[in-house]
Amino acid sequence: NILNKSAEISAEVVDRFYALASDWEKEVAGLSSTAQMSQHPAYLEIINMGSKIVPLLLSELKKNPLYWLSALSAITGENPVKPEQRGRIKQMASAWIEWGRNQGYAIEENV
């Protein structure tokens, strides 16, 4: 049900996501390589949580756009970023947020 895409996330899933995200952010704090950051076990575990966390990732793009782009792509198999947007983090995040809206995810407007 499209209207419920963001409503079906259990508190347990939300807590698990933020616990993993917090661990991951602490452990990769010194890294400059996003490729290395995205291979961290906590990040891979986030990806393994699957499509149920897509609304969380889309929401998190507002705070840390760079962090969650590859996770979204890995989970959804999609890449809504246009060639001219590549390397422009805010535009890339906006492309994903627009994609999310088009898929029926409820996303806050203040991006």
C-alpha positions in Angstrom: 0.0 0.0 0.0 1.6 3.2 -1.2 0.1 5.4 1.5 1.6 3.2 4.2 5.2 3.0 2.9 6.5 5.2 5.7 4.0 4.1 8.4 5.0 0.4 8.5 8.4 0.9 10.1 8.4 -0.7 13.5 10.1 1.0 16.4 12.4 -1.9 16.6 13.6 -1.4 13.0 14.0 2.4 13.6 16.0 1.8 16.8 18.2 -0.8 15.0 18.9 1.5 12.1 19.9 4.4 14.3 22.1 2.2 16.5 23.9 0.8 13.4 24.1 4.3 11.9 25.6 5.7 15.1 28.2 2.9 15.4 29.1 3.3 11.8 29.5 7.1 12.0 31.8 6.8 15.0 33.9 4.0 13.4 34.4 5.7 10.0 34.9 9.2 11.4 38.5 9.4 10.2 38.0 8.0 6.7 37.8 10.1 3.6 37.0 7.4 1.2 33.2 6.9 0.8 34.1 3.5 -0.8 35.8 2.4 2.4 33.0 3.8 4.5 30.4 1.9 2.6 32.2 -1.4 3.1 32.0 -1.1 6.9 30.1 -4.0 8.5 27.5 -1.7 10.2 26.8 0.0 6.8 26.5 -3.4 5.1 24.1 -4.5 7.9 22.0 -1.3 7.3 21.8 -2.3 3.6 20.8 -5.8 4.6 17.8 -4.3 6.5 16.3 -3.9 3.0 13.5 -1.8 1.5 11.7 -1.3 4.8 14.3 1.3 5.8 14.1 3.3 2.5 11.9 6.0 4.2 14.5 6.4 7.0 17.3 6.7 4.5 15.4 9.3 2.4 14.7 11.2 5.6 18.4 11.0 6.6 19.5 12.5 3.3 18.6 15.9 4.7 21.2 15.6 7.5 23.9 13.6 5.8 23.3 13.5 2.1 26.5 11.8 1.1 26.3 8.9 3.6 23.2 7.2 2.4 23.3 7.5 -1.4 25.1 4.2 -2.0 22.8 2.4 0.5 19.7 3.6 -1.3 21.1 2.5 -4.6 22.2 -0.9 -3.1 18.8 -1.5 -1.5 16.5 -0.3 -4.3 18.6 -1.2 -7.4 17.8 2.3 -8.6 19.9 5.3 -9.5 17.7 8.4 -10.1 20.8 10.7 -10.3 21.2 12.3 -13.7 24.7 12.4 -15.2 25.0 16.2 -14.8 24.1 15.8 -11.0 26.9 13.3 -10.3 29.4 14.6 -7.7 27.0 17.3 -6.6 25.8 15.9 -3.3 22.8 18.2 -2.7 21.5 17.6 -6.2 22.1 13.9 -5.9 20.1 13.9 -2.6 17.3 15.9 -4.2 17.1 13.4 -7.1 16.7 10.6 -4.5 14.1 12.5 -2.6 12.1 13.2 -5.8 12.4 9.5 -6.6 11.1 8.6 -3.2 8.1 10.9 -3.6 7.4 9.4 -7.0 7.5 5.9 -5.4 4.9 7.0 -2.8 7.1 7.6 0.2 6.0 10.3 2.6 9.0 12.7 2.8 9.1 16.0 4.6 9.2 19.0 2.4 12.0 20.9 4.1 15.0 19.6 2.1 
